[in-house]
Amino acid sequence: MSRKKKKTIFAVCAAAVIVIGFLIYFLMWGIILPRKTIYFLDNKVELKYERKKRYNGIVSVIYKDAEGNEYTFNRNGKLTGYYDTADGADFPASGGGGIQPADGTDEALMAALEQKARAVFEELIIDKSRSSQYEFRTEGIFTSYGECIFSFVKKINGFNTNDTLSIGLDRNGMVKSYIGNRQGLFDELVVDTAVSDVEQFVKEKVNSKHPGAKYEMDGMTIDRKNSKFFINCYVVVETEEHILAETYEYKLE
């Protein structure tokens, strides 16, 4: 084989490697722009690319605005997260950030914040047609960072899933955080398992590991790891010596 032909073959192979590498990169991360303009809660925001990450199969691309607030997008360019570093983001369409409860009680404040959180949820959920699949939850308390977390949990056949949208509001109703990077992860999953089947599974696990011990279920959540679906079973076990928090995985077919 001539030297010229060898060079041609080498050039073709090198080009093929580059093209394949680009395709793999594109399939994993999508198109990443150095800058982008979005409307976040009806506010026009200019963003600059910061970094990207991948965890448990979930791709996240992170941008920042001029104030340093972080915006997270999935590989399709859809917003799946927000973290505020300043005074919080307003949502003019919901009446603005100012919360004015009917009276000065904590109950009235929480009711007003809940109403605001529901409006933000409807605005930020990627697929608006799926909003009815989520169940509203909150502990109604403020964290040490001064925000109250309102969660919207997708349920399947009576089980919670790890597809949860969490929205953090401060006392003035300003949006401090938003997490929703697992949206749609369980949309194609069909769960025929009954809650009683999982409870029996937990009972057998506890009795095998801690014979005679008392225990209480502390929750069951559908999750995914390495493309496999399972139910995380959270259990509090009381033995003669200790009180233990344990987790058992119930595999789904």
Secondary structure, 3 states (H helix, E strand, C coil): CCHHHHHHHHHHHHHHHHHHHHHHHHHHHCCCCCEEEEEECCEEEEEEEEEEEEECCEEEEEEECCCCCEEEECCCCCEEEEECCCCCECCHHHCCCCCCCCCCCHHHHHHHHHHHHHHHHHHHCCCHHHHHHEEEEEEEEECCCCCEEEEEEEEECCEEEEEEEEEEECCCCCEEEEECCCCCCCCCCCCCCCHHHHHHHHHHHHHHHCCCCEEEEEEEEEEEECCEEEEEEEEEEECCCCEEEEEEEEECC
